């Protein structure tokens, strides 16, 4: 009986080893945490074809928005740890514990690749009465709670930028949540909100098309892809304490995925991120290439979380103290 059980365990271990050695044997699922057309979706769909080519199998892309990214993060966390389901994610999970959205953050996952980071912008429709950030801020100060801001929920990029701005200037606005930057920007163009902080990669094409205008880049200096658009510090010098800051985009699997499967995914996405097509898209959208994984990526994730979590705490926006979560002040 004992020999039979031992033999069964050994056979199971052997079959698991063969299965991971042959990875991937079938199509995979890349779960995008935001809706179609948003910055994360654009980056994911841009890198996906090159990753498919490197892995030799198709990757089905599934948009699963909701809960500021918490729905998709929980979905991937609940999937088997076999590498066949992974997350095309942005920065949001690093703030979920601080915002009381979810206990899951990227410490529960393995960073296959941090593809790049972006620059945030504050945008309005082309026909908006606001010609400068100063005009928008003056109206917000004069009409507290009356100006509508597009958002993606607690811990999303707009709410985080809002928290940073609130620590440096009067910024009492009404946030209207949408399932991602793409839907939020579309709603803004339809007149549902007055303005929206967004990743430049999500807004770039519509800025180029002339349907919306950028009032400022959330950066300490202007960026080459938006000539003539001032840095936010030109209007709010106090913002310099939180910069540089911005969204990031990456690929994540469960932390307990077999090491050889992780290695194959790391190699494939490093190749995909290094493709000329992907690098061109990232540059055109104002993103900074990173293409890092493993320990280097984990160090980046930890520092980003520290800076942002404590900025939210200091502005009173955090629901849970970073200190209580073991996140040290940077």
Buried (B, 14 or more C-beta within 10 A) or exposed (E): EEEEEEEEEEEEEEEEEEEBEEBBEEEBBBBBBBBBBBBBBBBBBBBBBBBBEBBEBBBEBEBBBBBBBBBBBBBBBEBEBBBBBBBBBBBBBBBBBBBEBBEBBBBBBBBBBBBBBBBBBBBBBEEBEBEEBBBBBEBBEEEEEEBBBBBBBBBBBBBBBBBBBBBBBEBEBEBBBBBBBBBBBBBBBEEEBBBBBBBBBBBBBBBEEEBBBBBBBBBBEBBEBBEEBBBBBBBBEEBBEBBEBBBBBBBBBBBEBBEEBBBBBBBBBBBBBEBEEBBEBBBEBBBBBBBBBBEEBBEBBBEBBBBBBBBBBBBEBBBBEBEEBEBEEB
